[in-house]
Amino acid sequence: MNRTVIAAPGAHVDEGLQPERTTLAWVRTSAVAALVTLLFLRSTPADPPTVATVGTVCLGGPMFLLAATRRSHAERVRQFTQETATVPFLHITFLAATVLVLATAAALCTVL
């Protein structure tokens, strides 16, 4: 039986699916973070300047993630095909900061 090897063992032939799923996951995460922030803004009983400040800070994280994810998709594809993928620490940091600020603001608004 004669078998033809198209690519070297371990090499990635498909350069679109995994990076595309990763990009879509970041987009969904950003959208949910923005939605939670908007729900917080809609339901909080705090004074308007506080709500506006918290909303601006918390919407900044998801907006940054959306912009950065769209911009970095081609780089993610390149890294995946070369098997040199890196962890997006800046994305993770912005997401964690958004969640932390939103949780703190929600706790403070509930107590006050």
Sequence and secondary structure as in RCSB ss.txt:
>XXXX:A:sequence
MNRTVIAAPGAHVDEGLQPERTTLAWVRTSAVAALVTLLFLRSTPADPPTVATVGTVCLGGPMFLLAATRRSHAE
RVRQFTQETATVPFLHITFLAATVLVLATAAALCTVL
>XXXX:A:secstr
     SS TT     SHHHHHHHHHHHHHHHHHHHHHHHHHHH  S HHHHHHHHHHHHHHHHHHHHHHHHHHHH
HHHHHHTT     HHHHHHHHHHHHHHHHHHHHHHH 
